[in-house]
Amino acid sequence: MSLRWDPGRYLAFADLRLRPGLELLARIAHPEPRLVYDVGCGTGALTRVMAERWPAAHVVGTDSSPAMLAEARATPSPIEWVGMDVRDWDVPDAIDVIFSNAVLHWVPDHDNVILRLFRSLSAAGTLAFQMPLSWGEPSHRLIREVLERRRLGSTTLRAHYDRRPVADAQHYGELLRGEGATVDIWETRYFQELEGDDAVLRWVEGTALRPLLDELDVAERDAFVAEYRDALAAAYPRAPSGTTIYPFARLFVVAARADRRE
């Protein structure tokens, strides 16, 4: 599913969105990578952190969104920015670090993509990725319920939201251990404090609602948002302090090669 990303909406909660990626990056132990890829780099904030951490490396940020890449390129840096879709990527060999922050859950058959990425690592290279575990959260369950109740969108759109995008930790551990990887997997559940009116709605407008907002016409979008906003207000009541607590779980995987290629 091709999406039109809005960098402004995505960056509305930039600090909170970057935190899981920074924590994932901190668990990569490779001391001196020469070639680093940030797959699905978005606006490039984490890519620039990688370039600072590994100044001797050639760092490449890739994304399928021209708008996100334009935002990334707006800040001068030695990073190479490349437009591409990970599903169609002819992955080069001998990459030392492949990093992917909140991208692979958008790919329906991402097991094959994960294996392709891992097999492209150099000796002792590292693949690190994280994905949200949001499918069962009220914010995402309510999207499915409102779409179904109002019969909005195409069958393809409703199927997109019905699909559980991320498997459990054991699945990814077995997948990568089957390739001989040393695997570190963990989950973190953040309790994010969001400020302002309709805070959870503004959060999901930048990510989970993108397919829906792209497909529905104006009248359908207005009808959906009106009902969804009310449902979110009941599910995530605003505290007396004015903040809204939004629980947000993530799955993290760091897989390192232990072999050496001849």
LUMSE-209767 format. One record per residue (C-alpha): residue number from 1; x, y, z. Coordinates in Angstrom, 3 decimals, decimal comma. Example, Ala and Ser with C-alpha at 12.3 -4.5 7.8 and 13.67 -1.06 7.14 Angstrom:
@k:1&east:12,300&north:-4,500&up:7,800
@k:2&east:13,670&north:-1,060&up:7,140
***
This chain:
@k:1&east:0,000&north:0,000&up:0,000
@k:2&east:1,529&north:3,296&up:-1,146
@k:3&east:1,154&north:6,111&up:1,381
@k:4&east:1,454&north:9,893&up:1,242
@k:5&east:3,448&north:10,810&up:4,327
@k:6&east:3,133&north:14,244&up:5,943
@k:7&east:6,435&north:15,186&up:7,643
@k:8&east:4,740&north:17,957&up:9,617
@k:9&east:2,183&north:15,650&up:11,190
@k:10&east:4,789&north:12,970&up:11,818
@k:11&east:7,111&north:15,417&up:13,579
@k:12&east:4,342&north:16,774&up:15,831
@k:13&east:5,522&north:14,273&up:18,484
@k:14&east:9,132&north:14,063&up:17,314
@k:15&east:10,756&north:13,426&up:20,696
@k:16&east:8,394&north:10,583&up:21,570
@k:17&east:8,642&north:9,033&up:18,107
@k:18&east:12,447&north:9,083&up:18,201
@k:19&east:12,842&north:7,543&up:21,642
@k:20&east:12,337&north:3,871&up:20,634
@k:21&east:14,741&north:4,305&up:17,712
@k:22&east:17,406&north:5,800&up:19,953
@k:23&east:17,021&north:2,930&up:22,404
@k:24&east:17,319&north:0,427&up:19,568
@k:25&east:20,403&north:2,180&up:18,214
@k:26&east:22,050&north:2,054&up:21,640
@k:27&east:21,883&north:-1,756&up:21,612
@k:28&east:23,918&north:-2,136&up:18,407
@k:29&east:27,364&north:-3,282&up:19,464
@k:30&east:29,231&north:-3,076&up:16,141
@k:31&east:32,366&north:-0,998&up:16,933
@k:32&east:33,437&north:0,327&up:13,522
@k:33&east:30,951&north:-0,228&up:10,710
@k:34&east:32,042&north:0,927&up:7,272
@k:35&east:28,640&north:0,772&up:5,572
@k:36&east:25,396&north:1,632&up:7,412
@k:37&east:21,857&north:1,685&up:6,012
@k:38&east:18,867&north:3,309&up:7,696
@k:39&east:15,940&north:1,624&up:5,939
@k:40&east:12,850&north:3,818&up:6,096
@k:41&east:14,752&north:6,836&up:7,395
@k:42&east:11,826&north:9,266&up:7,306
@k:43&east:13,018&north:12,789&up:7,981
@k:44&east:16,523&north:11,511&up:8,752
@k:45&east:16,769&north:12,412&up:12,444
@k:46&east:18,037&north:8,979&up:13,476
@k:47&east:20,215&north:8,695&up:10,366
@k:48&east:22,078&north:11,813&up:11,468
@k:49&east:22,613&north:10,270&up:14,914
@k:50&east:24,193&north:7,244&up:13,202
@k:51&east:26,469&north:9,468&up:11,136
@k:52&east:27,646&north:11,177&up:14,330
@k:53&east:28,169&north:7,875&up:16,152
@k:54&east:30,109&north:6,292&up:13,273
@k:55&east:31,860&north:9,211&up:11,507
@k:56&east:34,112&north:6,905&up:9,458
@k:57&east:31,155&north:4,994&up:8,001
@k:58&east:29,341&north:5,611&up:4,739
@k:59&east:25,781&north:6,165&up:5,980
@k:60&east:22,810&north:5,773&up:3,634
@k:61&east:19,245&north:6,795&up:4,465
@k:62&east:16,501&north:5,258&up:2,331
@k:63&east:12,781&north:5,965&up:2,183
@k:64&east:9,907&north:5,492&up:-0,243
@k:65&east:8,383&north:8,912&up:0,549
@k:66&east:9,639&north:11,867&up:-1,534
@k:67&east:8,237&north:14,265&up:1,084
@k:68&east:10,179&north:12,605&up:3,900
@k:69&east:13,390&north:12,542&up:1,852
@k:70&east:12,974&north:16,211&up:0,942
@k:71&east:12,794&north:17,008&up:4,655
@k:72&east:15,879&north:14,842&up:5,293
@k:73&east:17,895&north:16,508&up:2,514
@k:74&east:17,042&north:19,994&up:3,801
@k:75&east:19,726&north:19,622&up:6,483
@k:76&east:23,231&north:19,473&up:4,937
@k:77&east:25,153&north:16,324&up:5,875
@k:78&east:27,502&north:13,711&up:4,373
@k:79&east:24,660&north:11,167&up:4,394
@k:80&east:23,558&north:9,650&up:1,074
@k:81&east:19,776&north:9,846&up:0,696
@k:82&east:18,125&north:7,270&up:-1,593
@k:83&east:14,502&north:6,883&up:-2,633
@k:84&east:13,430&north:3,255&up:-2,657
@k:85&east:10,846&north:0,784&up:-1,352
@k:86&east:12,318&north:-1,951&up:0,852
@k:87&east:10,073&north:-4,521&up:-0,843
@k:88&east:11,803&north:-3,914&up:-4,188
@k:89&east:15,305&north:-3,218&up:-2,920
@k:90&east:18,134&north:-5,117&up:-4,558
@k:91&east:20,106&north:-5,246&up:-1,309
@k:92&east:23,897&north:-4,936&up:-1,727
@k:93&east:26,198&north:-7,404&up:0,014
@k:94&east:28,448&north:-6,779&up:3,009
@k:95&east:26,469&north:-4,115&up:4,869
@k:96&east:27,793&north:-3,742&up:8,405
@k:97&east:24,658&north:-2,296&up:10,023
@k:98&east:21,087&north:-2,325&up:8,719
@k:99&east:18,718&north:-0,306&up:10,915
@k:100&east:14,961&north:0,023&up:10,477
@k:101&east:12,773&north:2,038&up:12,830
@k:102&east:8,990&north:1,507&up:12,669
@k:103&east:8,896&north:0,477&up:9,007
@k:104&east:8,662&north:-3,283&up:8,516
@k:105&east:5,146&north:-3,628&up:9,972
@k:106&east:3,898&north:-1,801&up:6,869
@k:107&east:5,151&north:-4,722&up:4,731
@k:108&east:2,618&north:-7,612&up:4,768
@k:109&east:5,150&north:-10,384&up:4,042
@k:110&east:8,019&north:-8,899&up:5,968
@k:111&east:9,568&north:-12,227&up:7,022
@k:112&east:11,091&north:-12,534&up:3,560
@k:113&east:12,313&north:-8,942&up:3,711
@k:114&east:13,905&north:-9,535&up:7,124
@k:115&east:15,715&north:-12,642&up:5,852
@k:116&east:16,906&north:-10,787&up:2,745
@k:117&east:18,269&north:-7,960&up:4,879
@k:118&east:19,994&north:-10,310&up:7,296
@k:119&east:21,614&north:-12,310&up:4,498
@k:120&east:23,090&north:-9,081&up:3,117
@k:121&east:25,111&north:-8,371&up:6,248
@k:122&east:28,878&north:-8,489&up:6,341
@k:123&east:30,676&north:-10,889&up:8,677
@k:124&east:29,688&north:-9,889&up:12,223
@k:125&east:27,197&north:-7,392&up:10,764
@k:126&east:24,024&north:-6,401&up:12,631
@k:127&east:20,364&north:-6,064&up:11,649
@k:128&east:18,314&north:-3,986&up:14,096
@k:129&east:14,636&north:-3,163&up:13,752
@k:130&east:11,654&north:-2,233&up:15,867
@k:131&east:7,933&north:-2,348&up:15,175
@k:132&east:4,873&north:-1,136&up:17,088
@k:133&east:2,613&north:-3,618&up:18,883
@k:134&east:-0,439&north:-1,404&up:18,488
@k:135&east:-2,931&north:-3,653&up:16,689
@k:136&east:-4,774&north:-4,618&up:19,878
@k:137&east:-4,678&north:-1,178&up:21,499
@k:138&east:-7,956&north:0,799&up:21,728
@k:139&east:-6,619&north:3,457&up:19,311
@k:140&east:-6,229&north:0,862&up:16,561
@k:141&east:-9,157&north:-1,389&up:17,462
@k:142&east:-11,473&north:1,628&up:17,251
@k:143&east:-10,291&north:2,368&up:13,696
@k:144&east:-11,484&north:-1,094&up:12,656
@k:145&east:-14,742&north:-0,760&up:14,524
@k:146&east:-15,679&north:2,632&up:13,069
@k:147&east:-14,747&north:1,574&up:9,513
@k:148&east:-16,854&north:-1,560&up:9,826
@k:149&east:-19,808&north:0,153&up:11,482
@k:150&east:-19,966&north:2,853&up:8,822
@k:151&east:-18,875&north:0,543&up:5,968
@k:152&east:-16,308&north:3,098&up:4,902
@k:153&east:-13,477&north:2,509&up:2,469
@k:154&east:-12,696&north:-0,333&up:0,130
@k:155&east:-12,390&north:-4,001&up:0,973
@k:156&east:-8,635&north:-3,584&up:0,554
@k:157&east:-8,531&north:-0,751&up:3,086
@k:158&east:-10,521&north:-2,676&up:5,684
@k:159&east:-8,336&north:-5,741&up:5,086
@k:160&east:-5,265&north:-3,587&up:5,740
@k:161&east:-6,575&north:-2,631&up:9,176
@k:162&east:-7,831&north:-6,147&up:9,954
@k:163&east:-4,394&north:-7,663&up:9,330
@k:164&east:-2,314&north:-8,107&up:12,475
@k:165&east:0,980&north:-6,642&up:11,201
@k:166&east:3,474&north:-7,927&up:13,799
@k:167&east:3,962&north:-11,471&up:15,105
@k:168&east:5,198&north:-12,330&up:18,602
@k:169&east:8,799&north:-12,186&up:19,768
@k:170&east:9,322&north:-15,942&up:19,515
@k:171&east:8,437&north:-15,866&up:15,821
@k:172&east:11,200&north:-13,411&up:14,939
@k:173&east:13,678&north:-15,111&up:17,232
@k:174&east:13,166&north:-18,464&up:15,536
@k:175&east:13,214&north:-16,884&up:12,098
@k:176&east:16,635&north:-15,304&up:12,634
@k:177&east:18,187&north:-18,061&up:14,732
@k:178&east:17,453&north:-20,320&up:11,777
@k:179&east:19,975&north:-18,149&up:9,901
@k:180&east:22,592&north:-18,610&up:12,603
@k:181&east:22,008&north:-15,208&up:14,170
@k:182&east:22,709&north:-14,188&up:17,725
@k:183&east:19,417&north:-12,540&up:18,633
@k:184&east:18,432&north:-10,006&up:21,293
@k:185&east:14,669&north:-9,405&up:21,475
@k:186&east:12,657&north:-7,354&up:23,936
@k:187&east:9,419&north:-5,436&up:24,311
@k:188&east:8,905&north:-2,026&up:25,885
@k:189&east:5,576&north:-0,454&up:26,794
@k:190&east:5,776&north:3,321&up:26,984
@k:191&east:3,196&north:5,404&up:28,827
@k:192&east:3,410&north:8,557&up:26,787
@k:193&east:2,080&north:11,855&up:28,112
@k:194&east:0,485&north:13,734&up:25,236
@k:195&east:-0,489&north:17,387&up:25,485
@k:196&east:-3,387&north:19,311&up:23,997
@k:197&east:-6,830&north:18,593&up:22,617
@k:198&east:-7,483&north:15,329&up:20,721
@k:199&east:-3,917&north:14,271&up:21,456
@k:200&east:-4,289&north:10,591&up:20,544
@k:201&east:-6,112&north:11,503&up:17,341
@k:202&east:-3,246&north:13,831&up:16,365
@k:203&east:-0,762&north:11,029&up:17,110
@k:204&east:-2,438&north:8,425&up:14,895
@k:205&east:-3,077&north:10,966&up:12,131
@k:206&east:0,682&north:10,962&up:11,582
@k:207&east:0,973&north:7,173&up:11,224
@k:208&east:-1,833&north:4,620&up:11,531
@k:209&east:-4,523&north:6,758&up:9,870
@k:210&east:-2,444&north:7,552&up:6,768
@k:211&east:-3,975&north:4,795&up:4,539
@k:212&east:-7,483&north:5,823&up:5,572
@k:213&east:-6,941&north:9,543&up:5,126
@k:214&east:-5,435&north:8,898&up:1,687
@k:215&east:-8,393&north:6,833&up:0,440
@k:216&east:-11,579&north:8,338&up:1,861
@k:217&east:-13,211&north:11,350&up:0,264
@k:218&east:-13,813&north:14,512&up:2,287
@k:219&east:-17,323&north:13,588&up:3,469
@k:220&east:-16,235&north:10,083&up:4,473
@k:221&east:-13,163&north:11,395&up:6,301
@k:222&east:-15,262&north:13,924&up:8,213
@k:223&east:-17,771&north:11,248&up:9,229
@k:224&east:-15,046&north:8,869&up:10,307
@k:225&east:-13,070&north:11,449&up:12,277
@k:226&east:-16,140&north:12,743&up:14,126
@k:227&east:-17,087&north:9,279&up:15,408
@k:228&east:-13,506&north:8,175&up:15,985
@k:229&east:-12,653&north:11,335&up:17,944
@k:230&east:-15,525&north:10,685&up:20,373
@k:231&east:-14,509&north:7,041&up:20,789
@k:232&east:-10,897&north:8,031&up:21,514
@k:233&east:-12,008&north:10,589&up:24,114
@k:234&east:-13,842&north:7,824&up:25,980
@k:235&east:-10,951&north:5,353&up:25,667
@k:236&east:-8,236&north:7,864&up:26,634
@k:237&east:-9,734&north:10,396&up:29,054
@k:238&east:-7,770&north:13,545&up:29,611
@k:239&east:-6,285&north:13,826&up:33,112
@k:240&east:-6,958&north:16,825&up:35,379
@k:241&east:-3,384&north:17,949&up:34,647
@k:242&east:-4,367&north:18,336&up:30,980
@k:243&east:-2,271&north:15,449&up:29,681
@k:244&east:-3,495&north:12,270&up:28,032
@k:245&east:-1,717&north:8,991&up:28,793
@k:246&east:-1,253&north:6,911&up:25,643
@k:247&east:0,241&north:3,428&up:26,255
@k:248&east:2,440&north:2,408&up:23,358
@k:249&east:4,192&north:-0,986&up:23,071
@k:250&east:7,125&north:-1,767&up:20,766
@k:251&east:8,964&north:-4,939&up:19,744
@k:252&east:12,757&north:-4,635&up:19,325
@k:253&east:15,036&north:-7,087&up:17,508
@k:254&east:18,845&north:-6,957&up:17,207
@k:255&east:20,316&north:-9,843&up:15,190
@k:256&east:24,067&north:-10,188&up:14,683
@k:257&east:25,991&north:-12,488&up:12,377
@k:258&east:28,447&north:-14,781&up:14,115
@k:259&east:29,952&north:-16,374&up:11,011
@k:260&east:32,745&north:-15,221&up:8,715
@k:261&east:32,466&north:-15,246&up:4,968
@k:262&east:35,390&north:-16,475&up:2,901
***
